[in-house]
Every structure is written in C-alpha cells, then in structure tokens.
Amino acid sequence: MTTTEIIFDEKQEYETIKQIINSNFVNVKEYDSVSGLKYISFDFEGQTIDCYFVKDDKIYGKNNKLTECSSFSSNRPNDIKTKAFRIIAKHFNCKFLENDCSENNVEVFKAKKILKIKKITGYNSKTQTEKNIAWFLPRPKPDHYKGGMPLYCEDWLVALAKDILNIKHDPFTLNVFCGMNQRGYRVDMKEEVKPDLLCDIHKLSEYLHPVGPRFDLIIADPPYSTDEAKDIYGTPPLKYKTWTSECDKYLKCGGLFMVYHKFVMPNPNPEKYEVVKRVFIGNRTMHLPRVCVVFRKRN
C-alpha cells in the first residue's frame, strides 16, 4: 500500500503532534477517535491533508517494526504532502517514509530540540473543561410537564450530539421515555403525551423491529426511581439493564446514547460503550441539578 509516514523513535503523545501541526499549518481540524486512531486534517499550500495518529504496532505491512514506536500516516502521497510531512518530521527523532515504504525511501530526521508538552492537571485539565461541562437553563418549558427537561435542554442535547458526531444535519434520533420531548421518533407508554410508539421501553423490541435502520442518537429521560415511576406516572418498575439493553438494539456503532437523570448513571455496558461527555444541568436555586451522561457505542 502506498503511504507517507513518520515513524517516531520514541512514543509520542497526540497533543504533541497536534501542537506541531497547529504551529505550522492552517485550518486544523480534529475528528473523533475510531478504533484507536486519532484523525486530524490541515491545509497546506492550497491542499487539505488528512492524517491519523496511532500509538500501537497495528500498522499494516510493517511486520511489527513499530512495536515500540508510534506512527503518523496519510495515504496517497504527493509533493505538497511530502513537503508538509517533512516539516512535521524535523521536530522529532524519526524515520520518514514515502511511496511504497521500502528501505530505499527512508529518510532519518534528528530534531535539534524535542518539544515537550506540559500535562495539564486539576480543574484546568481537558477532562474537566471538555468531558465534564455544566449548563444553567430556564425552567420550566411551556408544557409544564412534570419531570420534563428544562427549557432549551432537548435542543441543546441534539446540538451537542451533532458536534460530537461531527455532522451538520440533525441526527436520526430515538427519544425514549419521551414525555413531552419533541425530537426524533418518540416512544413512551403514556398516551397523553401522544408518542409515535406507545409501549413499555423494557419491551421495545416486541413493538419495534430491531432489524432495520439504526439510530445515530438515543435520548432517554426515564423516571428517576421505581417509586417516582409509580407515584408520578403510574408506570411499572424500572430495570436499568433491561431497558438500556433494549435501546442498544437500535443504536448504530459510533452512535450516542444520552441518559438524562438526577444521578450520574453507570455505563450500561462497558464492553460496548465509553463515556464521552457528562453535562450537569442546573435550572433554579434550591433545586437538584440533573445530569446527562453521554455514552458512545464502540465500533
């Protein structure tokens, strides 16, 4: 396979690579990690160059030569891209490969000064400034539905999903325990909220065939306890593992599962899902905030 690559003599952190690219190129964009790959693109001399960063030895065709190294790669080399990669390579002790990646096409680079990225910890860390965020929203919505989301919350969650999924259009959405929420395909067992599908979410696959289009996004706004389900809505006991497993049947790989609750809800299946965002939502004084945990289904 024809590639252009930089193979580092020592393992590098993605933040180091990104800082070098930011300081040398324009229109730098990041994309969500897929199967351990960090994708990034940048513009150079009128061309957009797409790349990915890998931290292990699973690079095709290298016969374990990268076992203890990292690799920065992009397909379909040309003169502009080769020039861009050389600009990156000069900042590292590394090997630069192009065309068919044979030994004859290897250049060795030795950096005059190795860039060191200071790891940010504490309240300024990336986890606290990007993964965990907070909103303060008006309450209530005009419908005054008991237990419903604050004003703007549903729309903001959809907008957040678009950012995480890196899409411009509205995601194909399944809205379970929907109440008076309005986005996507609405499912609830209360007839008064006029859902698209009237059923118990615990038995969703008995009503909605699991073979068919998969959703980009599932929003779940369940009652916060079995007691509240019974006293407020007159609905059956809640079984978290059961209803999240039912929803999982309809979510595409890479899709988002948003669980809105008064507790930080656990990962429904750590083998299938990762936590990508937690949104803490306040709406008025002397009132408990809500938490929306955003899980992403692994590819």
Buried (B, 14 or more C-beta within 10 A) or exposed (E): EEBBBBBBBEEBBBBBBBBBBEEBBEEBEEEEBEEEBBBBBBBBEEEEBBBBBBBEBEBEEBEEBBEEBBBBBBEEBEEEBEEBBBEBBBBBEBBBBBEEBEEEEEEEBEEEEEEEBEEEEEEEEEEEEEEBBEBEBEBBBEEEBEBBBBBBBBEBBBEBBBEBBEEEEBBBBBBBBBBBBEBBBBBBBBEEBEBEBBBBBBBBBEEBEEEEEBBBBBBBBBBBBEEBBBEEBEBBEBEBEBBBBBBBEBBBEBBBBBBBBEEEBBBBBEEBBEBBBBBBBBBEEEEEBBBBBBBBBBE
